[in-house]
Amino acid sequence: MTSIDVKKVFGASVRGFRKLLGISQEELAERAALHRTYVSDIERGTRNLSLESIERLAGALEVSVSALFPQPLLHDGMTYTGNGRDKDLVEILLVEDNADDAELTLNAFKKARFTNHVQVVKDGEEALDYIFCKGRHSQRSKMEIPQVILLDLNLPKVSGLDVLRRLKEDKRTWQIPVVILTSSQDGSDFAECRRLGADNYILKPVDFQRLCKATPQLNLDWALVKPLKQNTQKVRT
């Protein structure tokens, strides 16, 4: 667990960008179509948020979603400056063999105003090669492991379930959050994914609304920025 309060980071960032624009909380609330008390709670870091609310605020402040999650500078007063740097943003691996579905997923991230790098691979074998730096991806640094994986279940060469199983059995990758992409509404499919260690799922085709439902509260710092290294060690039980 990280000791950083992500809600306070976000609230401080919203307040900072609002002041740069020279607008009041009332005007920000009006621009974002949110209640003024809601905005006030956000800036104090006491309110959980939906992804849709985050996107509204980013639009009202004329910045990307990722810009609202800068890498924090820890000191008394919790002051945050700058828009964050590309190296602080989480890299997302999208494993999807259907080009149309991949494009819809990328458009959903664009709609959410994410500026994170999304790497797309087209089958399970390539996904494993990319993650473990083998085959055509053997020149990649083994330190550059994706921090989030969006994984289709129906993949050629190596199935999504087999990819998930490999990831969760390996001590180098078991902690990576995996979100399953599926067109099936059969609960037993995701029950098996849960058993193997998947974190969530999104029904395909992925759109902004379904992306919002998969990230309902502001506790998913994986979606935006890398936590500070010294605070991110997990203990496997």
Steps between C-alpha positions, in 0.01 A plus 500: 500500500617849423500766771408765246137616527404504133185702570706777659745495209211535259329772709820704525550471126143609420537797732832597342370488143185688601709781647716510187184560299389764751155353554299434815373165624154609389618561145691173489191315624289666230752416225518137614123468561566401862367634829713768665514304830621198306786704351585638844519147642721395210746780564516404869572139401195358678291383207518176300462552128368323196712501188226704334536774764877499455455538124254787551742684725788448260288639219390798708863572592614448139761236591542126456391259771862396554595865561279493808711224654853644524778312672482642853777692674469393861547759767294687760194652341483239220587733211493369145644676197516435129303272272699183564749347260449229243724260690268529801198383302398137516552300180195298399522182292191426290481138381233492229494312170196682356612826340154660534476413870853631557409829334185534711702440816757762403218743425356437847833597655513807277148596611614462861787740417770251601841582354659174614690296243295199388693219330284270285587137425280264297528155654585320821841384384609852413362624833723260691798585279443871564462462875796261543720663231525199271473433125444816297500698825828358634669841474262657751631577846382248758443796733229639270214276607149640428320620813149412373387233256168503313458140390255354248402141579456370146850528360682301230816295571476530880160556666429787734451259790840346437662844483333594829613174661860555390501856634362406840733203543815704436651695790606777258148571380245364748432847641412668167129597493322313220164617365318242290331605174216267406189497283343228717256583779538153651602557861685167511756634251608780729472277808782294350696817422452617858625166626813544294554853631332745259411836655195603299326458167343716231237380254589558137477712300681731744358851513531792737199396712629146549846631581336719766317202651825304523668784692221627728706667772823691532702213643646382169830688488618232252285668238701819497835533671763278655498505882823595675732197494575498870131467584384241249639171627227239526510214744372179347299287737 
